[in-house]
Amino acid sequence: MAAAAGAQVSGLLGRSWLSSQPMSSGAHSGAHSEEGSDRLWKALTFFVALPGVGVSMLNVFLKSHHGEEERPEFVAYPYIRIRSKPFPWGDGNHTLSITLM
């Protein structure tokens, strides 16, 4: 199964780059191996990275148009938002992001 996948990728690249080159970075010798590396990264960009970005964008688009779901009502439990001293700005009860707005 792995050999079939390797054959498909090497077919995309136009030669048997995966079977002829070891995986270590010190094995690159000369312009021939650099050309194969360029082709590999170009193929990975077009066939893996760009479709992945497109699927992610579609996912966000569909989820944003799904509709707003109501949030549950906030319950101020006594153990939430405990402050031992006030904030050094404003009235001391609001965070800095609220104060700046």
BELGIVEN-V507702 format. One line per field, one symbol per residue. phi: phi as a letter, one per 20 degrees, with the letter a starting at -180 (. if undefined). A space follows every 50 residues. Layout:
phi = ???
This chain:
phi = .fffffffffffenbeffeedfefffefcnffffffffffffffffdcff ffffffffffffffefpeefefffdeffeelecebfffclenddffffff e
